[in-house]
Amino acid sequence: MDLDALLQEYFGTTDLAQATASGQAAGLERLQVDFGLSKDRGQRFALWLLMYTLGAAPDIDVAFKDAQDRDAARDMMELLAGE
């Protein structure tokens, strides 16, 4: 999934600094709903990662039933933290 496409789809802009507070809240809510409804592992991971970077992701153990997905999420968290 393309980050700019995700930002445009959920927030109406590729620059979150230009989105209004209400637009950000509404976009985040739609993002969380789509994450909860998605059955596609790759899409779920991409949506979770976007939520994680925005500080709104569910806990890994809640978000992912599959151990490989949880491990991949932990790896991404470490990568983003620079560890």
Steps between C-alpha positions, in 0.01 A plus 500: 500500500616849419533739795387804303194309376412395856538853632291639217231236549465541875594864559431669167860617468851360482614762752339438839608845617245643255214284629268656755475346845152371422624364167782319676263353758253387234777351286643312796157363585450375141849351508423309820169373363660381176777331698242315708304389194792403275571130448807556279821453704703743292236769512452452875874534555520817291204655682642399839837650407339830402306504827822419686684793343206722599508372858162331478569133431346222704737280698677242285353207690151637441559605139658180366396141566787357295840477674683591179296819469573590863872439443495714184326780690759483780777508241348813342470665840868433567597622154307823543651548846848461352588195707 
